[in-house]
Amino acid sequence: MLLRQGRRGPFLGCSGYPKCRNIKSVDAEGNPVEAVKSGVKCEKCGTEMTVKYGRRGPFLGCSAYPKCRSTMPLPDELKEKLPPQPSANGNSRSPVTLEDLGIVETCEECGKPMKLRPGRRGLFLGCTGYPKCRTTRDVPAEVLEKVEAAQAAAVANG
């Protein structure tokens, strides 16, 4: 297994790729992560469901995959026990909002407040009137510095 980098972060992938597509999740240090057991049984085959991570967030998937492809939403009590999953480029949903920082940015088009949103190229300001108002703009440098400092403090605290 080789340590590789994907769009959702680092992972261990088989050295025989593309013939073998076996992968394992890793933590921040590159150590393999064990599947999180849920205690929920699969409705189709009866095996235990495990927590899996997809592009829309965590969900329960059958541990007998690929033979059984059963999935279900993650129960609320399990959501609280899971650690937050950072994205590969660090723009996962920002826990810091403009209101938290005491910053008020308004849309030039409709006058509604702007909101920090993650994008392919980092954070940007988007109108809260979306989809009617599609105004976006770059985050000013001084605001970006405050956001990064607040995110660093949030990571350090928990």
SVG drawing of the C-alpha trace seen along z (x, -y; Angstrom):
<svg xmlns="http://www.w3.org/2000/svg" viewBox="-35 -48 39 59">
<polyline fill="none" stroke="black" stroke-width="0.4" points="0.0,0.0 1.3,-3.5 0.3,-6.8 -1.5,-8.8 -3.2,-12.2 -6.8,-12.5 -9.4,-15.2 -10.7,-14.3 -7.3,-14.1 -4.6,-11.4 -5.3,-7.7 -3.5,-4.4 -3.9,-2.9 -2.7,0.4 0.6,0.3 -1.1,2.5 -3.4,-0.3 -5.3,-0.3 -5.8,3.5 -6.3,3.4 -8.3,0.5 -8.1,1.4 -7.9,-1.7 -7.8,-2.5 -8.5,-5.8 -5.7,-7.4 -5.5,-9.9 -3.5,-13.2 -0.2,-11.3 -0.8,-8.8 -1.7,-5.9 -4.6,-3.6 -8.0,-4.4 -10.2,-1.5 -13.9,-1.6 -16.2,-3.1 -18.8,-0.5 -22.3,-1.7 -24.1,1.1 -26.8,0.9 -27.5,4.1 -28.0,4.1 -31.6,4.5 -30.6,6.7 -27.9,9.0 -27.8,8.6 -24.1,7.6 -23.0,4.6 -23.1,1.1 -20.0,-1.0 -19.5,-4.8 -18.4,-5.8 -17.5,-9.2 -18.9,-10.5 -18.9,-13.9 -22.1,-14.8 -20.7,-13.8 -20.8,-10.7 -23.3,-7.9 -23.8,-4.2 -22.7,-1.6 -22.9,2.2 -19.6,3.8 -20.2,6.6 -19.6,4.2 -19.3,4.9 -21.6,7.9 -24.2,5.8 -24.5,2.2 -27.1,1.1 -26.7,-2.4 -28.7,-4.6 -28.4,-8.1 -26.3,-8.5 -28.3,-8.6 -28.1,-11.8 -26.5,-10.1 -23.7,-8.8 -23.1,-12.2 -22.2,-13.7 -19.6,-11.0 -17.7,-11.5 -14.7,-13.8 -15.0,-16.5 -13.6,-15.4 -11.4,-18.1 -11.3,-18.3 -8.1,-17.9 -7.6,-21.5 -8.8,-22.8 -12.0,-24.4 -14.5,-22.3 -17.5,-24.1 -16.1,-27.0 -17.0,-26.8 -16.3,-30.6 -18.9,-33.0 -18.7,-36.7 -21.1,-37.4 -18.8,-35.5 -16.0,-38.0 -18.3,-41.0 -17.9,-41.8 -20.9,-43.0 -20.6,-42.6 -23.6,-43.4 -24.4,-42.6 -24.2,-45.5 -27.0,-44.1 -29.8,-43.3 -28.5,-44.6 -28.7,-41.2 -25.8,-40.0 -22.9,-38.1 -21.8,-34.7 -18.5,-32.9 -18.7,-29.9 -16.1,-27.3 -15.2,-26.9 -12.6,-25.1 -10.1,-27.9 -10.8,-28.7 -13.2,-30.8 -15.3,-33.4 -18.2,-35.7 -21.6,-34.8 -25.0,-36.5 -27.5,-34.9 -30.1,-35.7 -28.9,-32.8 -30.3,-31.5 -32.2,-34.7 -29.0,-36.9 -25.8,-35.2 -23.4,-38.0 -20.0,-36.7 -16.7,-38.3 -13.3,-37.5 -12.8,-37.7 -10.8,-40.9 -7.3,-40.1 -7.9,-41.5 -11.1,-39.5 -9.3,-36.3 -6.6,-36.8 -9.2,-37.1 -11.0,-34.0 -7.8,-31.9 -6.8,-33.1 -10.3,-32.1 -10.2,-28.7 -6.7,-28.0 -8.0,-28.9 -11.0,-26.6 -8.8,-23.7 -6.5,-24.4 -9.4,-24.4 -11.0,-21.3"/>
</svg>
